[in-house]
């Protein structure tokens, strides 16, 4: 669930989700992010759903 930045309402269902890997840190580990795209108040916004080191 994500919180709308405009009205503060909780949005349950994501329109789309995807994963991406960031740049490596000093130890060489990357951070894998799972991001969700939500819609509320006629606007789209993104929210990080999961973050882990790979």
PDB file as gemmi writes it, atoms N, CA and C in Angstrom:
CRYST1    1.000    1.000    1.000  90.00  90.00  90.00 P 1                      
ATOM      1  N   UNK A   1       0.837  -1.183   0.000  1.00  0.00           N  
ATOM      2  CA  UNK A   1       0.000   0.000   0.000  1.00  0.00           C  
ATOM      3  C   UNK A   1       0.878   1.242   0.000  1.00  0.00           C  
ATOM      4  N   UNK A   2       0.396   2.244  -0.678  1.00  0.00           N  
ATOM      5  CA  UNK A   2       1.128   3.501  -0.771  1.00  0.00           C  
ATOM      6  C   UNK A   2       0.209   4.637  -0.332  1.00  0.00           C  
ATOM      7  N   UNK A   3       0.813   5.712   0.107  1.00  0.00           N  
ATOM      8  CA  UNK A   3       0.067   6.878   0.562  1.00  0.00           C  
ATOM      9  C   UNK A   3       0.162   7.968  -0.497  1.00  0.00           C  
ATOM     10  N   UNK A   4      -0.980   8.519  -0.910  1.00  0.00           N  
ATOM     11  CA  UNK A   4      -1.021   9.575  -1.921  1.00  0.00           C  
ATOM     12  C   UNK A   4      -0.342  10.835  -1.369  1.00  0.00           C  
ATOM     13  N   UNK A   5       0.601  11.415  -2.128  1.00  0.00           N  
ATOM     14  CA  UNK A   5       1.278  12.616  -1.634  1.00  0.00           C  
ATOM     15  C   UNK A   5       0.394  13.861  -1.651  1.00  0.00           C  
ATOM     16  N   UNK A   6      -0.714  13.828  -2.372  1.00  0.00           N  
ATOM     17  CA  UNK A   6      -1.586  15.001  -2.481  1.00  0.00           C  
ATOM     18  C   UNK A   6      -2.643  15.006  -1.378  1.00  0.00           C  
ATOM     19  N   UNK A   7      -3.424  13.894  -1.285  1.00  0.00           N  
ATOM     20  CA  UNK A   7      -4.534  13.874  -0.334  1.00  0.00           C  
ATOM     21  C   UNK A   7      -4.265  13.016   0.903  1.00  0.00           C  
ATOM     22  N   UNK A   8      -3.227  12.164   0.869  1.00  0.00           N  
ATOM     23  CA  UNK A   8      -2.892  11.328   2.011  1.00  0.00           C  
ATOM     24  C   UNK A   8      -3.684  10.031   2.087  1.00  0.00           C  
ATOM     25  N   UNK A   9      -4.503   9.735   1.092  1.00  0.00           N  
ATOM     26  CA  UNK A   9      -5.317   8.519   1.070  1.00  0.00           C  
ATOM     27  C   UNK A   9      -4.446   7.304   0.777  1.00  0.00           C  
ATOM     28  N   UNK A  10      -4.760   6.160   1.400  1.00  0.00           N  
ATOM     29  CA  UNK A  10      -4.042   4.914   1.158  1.00  0.00           C  
ATOM     30  C   UNK A  10      -4.539   4.302  -0.151  1.00  0.00           C  
ATOM     31  N   UNK A  11      -3.610   3.984  -1.064  1.00  0.00           N  
ATOM     32  CA  UNK A  11      -3.929   3.366  -2.348  1.00  0.00           C  
ATOM     33  C   UNK A  11      -3.431   1.930  -2.295  1.00  0.00           C  
ATOM     34  N   UNK A  12      -4.335   0.960  -2.556  1.00  0.00           N  
ATOM     35  CA  UNK A  12      -3.995  -0.451  -2.405  1.00  0.00           C  
ATOM     36  C   UNK A  12      -3.317  -1.044  -3.620  1.00  0.00           C  
ATOM     37  N   UNK A  13      -3.915  -0.901  -4.799  1.00  0.00           N  
ATOM     38  CA  UNK A  13      -3.453  -1.618  -5.981  1.00  0.00           C  
ATOM     39  C   UNK A  13      -2.557  -0.758  -6.855  1.00  0.00           C  
ATOM     40  N   UNK A  14      -1.408  -1.329  -7.212  1.00  0.00           N  
ATOM     41  CA  UNK A  14      -0.478  -0.650  -8.117  1.00  0.00           C  
ATOM     42  C   UNK A  14      -0.894  -0.924  -9.551  1.00  0.00           C  
ATOM     43  N   UNK A  15      -0.767   0.098 -10.413  1.00  0.00           N  
ATOM     44  CA  UNK A  15      -1.037  -0.086 -11.833  1.00  0.00           C  
ATOM     45  C   UNK A  15       0.047  -0.934 -12.473  1.00  0.00           C  
ATOM     46  N   UNK A  16       1.275  -0.787 -11.994  1.00  0.00           N  
ATOM     47  CA  UNK A  16       2.421  -1.480 -12.564  1.00  0.00           C  
ATOM     48  C   UNK A  16       3.493  -1.603 -11.486  1.00  0.00           C  
ATOM     49  N   UNK A  17       4.252  -2.699 -11.499  1.00  0.00           N  
ATOM     50  CA  UNK A  17       5.404  -2.854 -10.618  1.00  0.00           C  
ATOM     51  C   UNK A  17       6.587  -3.335 -11.445  1.00  0.00           C  
ATOM     52  N   UNK A  18       7.793  -2.948 -11.032  1.00  0.00           N  
ATOM     53  CA  UNK A  18       9.004  -3.394 -11.707  1.00  0.00           C  
ATOM     54  C   UNK A  18      10.158  -3.360 -10.724  1.00  0.00           C  
ATOM     55  N   UNK A  19      11.242  -4.063 -11.110  1.00  0.00           N  
ATOM     56  CA  UNK A  19      12.445  -4.077 -10.281  1.00  0.00           C  
ATOM     57  C   UNK A  19      13.577  -3.413 -11.047  1.00  0.00           C  
ATOM     58  N   UNK A  20      14.468  -2.819 -10.315  1.00  0.00           N  
ATOM     59  CA  UNK A  20      15.654  -2.212 -10.912  1.00  0.00           C  
ATOM     60  C   UNK A  20      16.803  -2.330  -9.922  1.00  0.00           C  
ATOM     61  N   UNK A  21      18.014  -2.355 -10.447  1.00  0.00           N  
ATOM     62  CA  UNK A  21      19.205  -2.444  -9.603  1.00  0.00           C  
ATOM     63  C   UNK A  21      19.976  -1.135  -9.717  1.00  0.00           C  
ATOM     64  N   UNK A  22      20.408  -0.627  -8.576  1.00  0.00           N  
ATOM     65  CA  UNK A  22      21.168   0.607  -8.544  1.00  0.00           C  
ATOM     66  C   UNK A  22      22.646   0.370  -8.773  1.00  0.00           C  
ATOM     67  N   UNK A  23      23.422   1.421  -8.671  1.00  0.00           N  
ATOM     68  CA  UNK A  23      24.865   1.332  -8.831  1.00  0.00           C  
ATOM     69  C   UNK A  23      25.471   0.625  -7.617  1.00  0.00           C  
ATOM     70  N   UNK A  24      26.616  -0.045  -7.809  1.00  0.00           N  
ATOM     71  CA  UNK A  24      27.270  -0.731  -6.682  1.00  0.00           C  
ATOM     72  C   UNK A  24      27.797   0.269  -5.651  1.00  0.00           C  
ATOM     73  N   UNK A  25      27.761  -0.140  -4.376  1.00  0.00           N  
ATOM     74  CA  UNK A  25      28.342   0.691  -3.324  1.00  0.00           C  
ATOM     75  C   UNK A  25      29.832   0.377  -3.197  1.00  0.00           C  
ATOM     76  N   UNK A  26      30.475   0.845  -2.146  1.00  0.00           N  
ATOM     77  CA  UNK A  26      31.923   0.659  -1.986  1.00  0.00           C  
ATOM     78  C   UNK A  26      32.317  -0.808  -1.817  1.00  0.00           C  
ATOM     79  N   UNK A  27      31.425  -1.617  -1.289  1.00  0.00           N  
ATOM     80  CA  UNK A  27      31.712  -3.040  -1.119  1.00  0.00           C  
ATOM     81  C   UNK A  27      31.368  -3.837  -2.380  1.00  0.00           C  
ATOM     82  N   UNK A  28      30.806  -3.209  -3.397  1.00  0.00           N  
ATOM     83  CA  UNK A  28      30.473  -3.876  -4.646  1.00  0.00           C  
ATOM     84  C   UNK A  28      29.082  -4.468  -4.679  1.00  0.00           C  
ATOM     85  N   UNK A  29      28.275  -4.232  -3.638  1.00  0.00           N  
ATOM     86  CA  UNK A  29      26.913  -4.761  -3.603  1.00  0.00           C  
ATOM     87  C   UNK A  29      25.951  -3.742  -4.199  1.00  0.00           C  
ATOM     88  N   UNK A  30      24.976  -4.248  -4.935  1.00  0.00           N  
ATOM     89  CA  UNK A  30      23.963  -3.387  -5.535  1.00  0.00           C  
ATOM     90  C   UNK A  30      22.687  -3.435  -4.696  1.00  0.00           C  
ATOM     91  N   UNK A  31      21.891  -2.407  -4.784  1.00  0.00           N  
ATOM     92  CA  UNK A  31      20.604  -2.367  -4.122  1.00  0.00           C  
ATOM     93  C   UNK A  31      19.527  -2.628  -5.166  1.00  0.00           C  
ATOM     94  N   UNK A  32      18.718  -3.670  -4.941  1.00  0.00           N  
ATOM     95  CA  UNK A  32      17.624  -3.982  -5.851  1.00  0.00           C  
ATOM     96  C   UNK A  32      16.353  -3.361  -5.289  1.00  0.00           C  
ATOM     97  N   UNK A  33      15.692  -2.541  -6.098  1.00  0.00           N  
ATOM     98  CA  UNK A  33      14.469  -1.865  -5.698  1.00  0.00           C  
ATOM     99  C   UNK A  33      13.283  -2.457  -6.437  1.00  0.00           C  
ATOM    100  N   UNK A  34      12.173  -2.619  -5.737  1.00  0.00           N  
ATOM    101  CA  UNK A  34      10.903  -2.955  -6.362  1.00  0.00           C  
ATOM    102  C   UNK A  34      10.041  -1.700  -6.242  1.00  0.00           C  
ATOM    103  N   UNK A  35       9.604  -1.180  -7.384  1.00  0.00           N  
ATOM    104  CA  UNK A  35       8.891   0.092  -7.433  1.00  0.00           C  
ATOM    105  C   UNK A  35       7.479  -0.146  -7.951  1.00  0.00           C  
ATOM    106  N   UNK A  36       6.509   0.552  -7.376  1.00  0.00           N  
ATOM    107  CA  UNK A  36       5.125   0.455  -7.810  1.00  0.00           C  
ATOM    108  C   UNK A  36       4.640   1.794  -8.322  1.00  0.00           C  
ATOM    109  N   UNK A  37       3.819   1.764  -9.371  1.00  0.00           N  
ATOM    110  CA  UNK A  37       3.217   2.964  -9.942  1.00  0.00           C  
ATOM    111  C   UNK A  37       1.752   2.999  -9.519  1.00  0.00           C  
ATOM    112  N   UNK A  38       1.348   4.066  -8.872  1.00  0.00           N  
ATOM    113  CA  UNK A  38       0.000   4.207  -8.335  1.00  0.00           C  
ATOM    114  C   UNK A  38      -0.672   5.427  -8.949  1.00  0.00           C  
ATOM    115  N   UNK A  39      -2.014   5.454  -8.876  1.00  0.00           N  
ATOM    116  CA  UNK A  39      -2.773   6.597  -9.378  1.00  0.00           C  
ATOM    117  C   UNK A  39      -3.810   7.000  -8.339  1.00  0.00           C  
ATOM    118  N   UNK A  40      -3.858   8.307  -8.048  1.00  0.00           N  
ATOM    119  CA  UNK A  40      -4.840   8.874  -7.128  1.00  0.00           C  
ATOM    120  C   UNK A  40      -4.967  10.365  -7.447  1.00  0.00           C  
ATOM    121  N   UNK A  41      -6.119  10.916  -7.287  1.00  0.00           N  
ATOM    122  CA  UNK A  41      -6.376  12.347  -7.520  1.00  0.00           C  
ATOM    123  C   UNK A  41      -6.038  12.745  -8.956  1.00  0.00           C  
ATOM    124  N   UNK A  42      -6.134  11.812  -9.900  1.00  0.00           N  
ATOM    125  CA  UNK A  42      -5.832  12.099 -11.294  1.00  0.00           C  
ATOM    126  C   UNK A  42      -4.352  12.214 -11.597  1.00  0.00           C  
ATOM    127  N   UNK A  43      -3.490  11.884 -10.642  1.00  0.00           N  
ATOM    128  CA  UNK A  43      -2.036  11.968 -10.818  1.00  0.00           C  
ATOM    129  C   UNK A  43      -1.419  10.603 -10.571  1.00  0.00           C  
ATOM    130  N   UNK A  44      -0.307  10.334 -11.224  1.00  0.00           N  
ATOM    131  CA  UNK A  44       0.466   9.116 -10.998  1.00  0.00           C  
ATOM    132  C   UNK A  44       1.636   9.428 -10.073  1.00  0.00           C  
ATOM    133  N   UNK A  45       1.964   8.471  -9.210  1.00  0.00           N  
ATOM    134  CA  UNK A  45       3.133   8.622  -8.346  1.00  0.00           C  
ATOM    135  C   UNK A  45       3.769   7.252  -8.124  1.00  0.00           C  
ATOM    136  N   UNK A  46       5.052   7.252  -7.809  1.00  0.00           N  
ATOM    137  CA  UNK A  46       5.806   6.026  -7.588  1.00  0.00           C  
ATOM    138  C   UNK A  46       6.108   5.871  -6.104  1.00  0.00           C  
ATOM    139  N   UNK A  47       6.237   4.608  -5.698  1.00  0.00           N  
ATOM    140  CA  UNK A  47       6.553   4.286  -4.310  1.00  0.00           C  
ATOM    141  C   UNK A  47       7.500   3.085  -4.308  1.00  0.00           C  
ATOM    142  N   UNK A  48       8.545   3.134  -3.491  1.00  0.00           N  
ATOM    143  CA  UNK A  48       9.453   1.997  -3.351  1.00  0.00           C  
ATOM    144  C   UNK A  48       8.766   0.985  -2.430  1.00  0.00           C  
ATOM    145  N   UNK A  49       8.555  -0.230  -2.953  1.00  0.00           N  
ATOM    146  CA  UNK A  49       7.868  -1.270  -2.204  1.00  0.00           C  
ATOM    147  C   UNK A  49       8.835  -2.171  -1.437  1.00  0.00           C  
ATOM    148  N   UNK A  50      10.014  -2.430  -2.009  1.00  0.00           N  
ATOM    149  CA  UNK A  50      10.977  -3.320  -1.388  1.00  0.00           C  
ATOM    150  C   UNK A  50      12.381  -2.880  -1.764  1.00  0.00           C  
ATOM    151  N   UNK A  51      13.300  -3.021  -0.830  1.00  0.00           N  
ATOM    152  CA  UNK A  51      14.696  -2.637  -1.067  1.00  0.00           C  
ATOM    153  C   UNK A  51      15.568  -3.696  -0.425  1.00  0.00           C  
ATOM    154  N   UNK A  52      16.491  -4.291  -1.216  1.00  0.00           N  
ATOM    155  CA  UNK A  52      17.398  -5.280  -0.658  1.00  0.00           C  
ATOM    156  C   UNK A  52      18.730  -5.269  -1.387  1.00  0.00           C  
ATOM    157  N   UNK A  53      19.779  -5.688  -0.684  1.00  0.00           N  
ATOM    158  CA  UNK A  53      21.131  -5.760  -1.252  1.00  0.00           C  
ATOM    159  C   UNK A  53      21.271  -7.088  -2.000  1.00  0.00           C  
ATOM    160  N   UNK A  54      21.872  -7.008  -3.190  1.00  0.00           N  
ATOM    161  CA  UNK A  54      22.122  -8.233  -3.962  1.00  0.00           C  
ATOM    162  C   UNK A  54      23.589  -8.340  -4.299  1.00  0.00           C  
TER     163      UNK A  54                                                      
END                                                                             
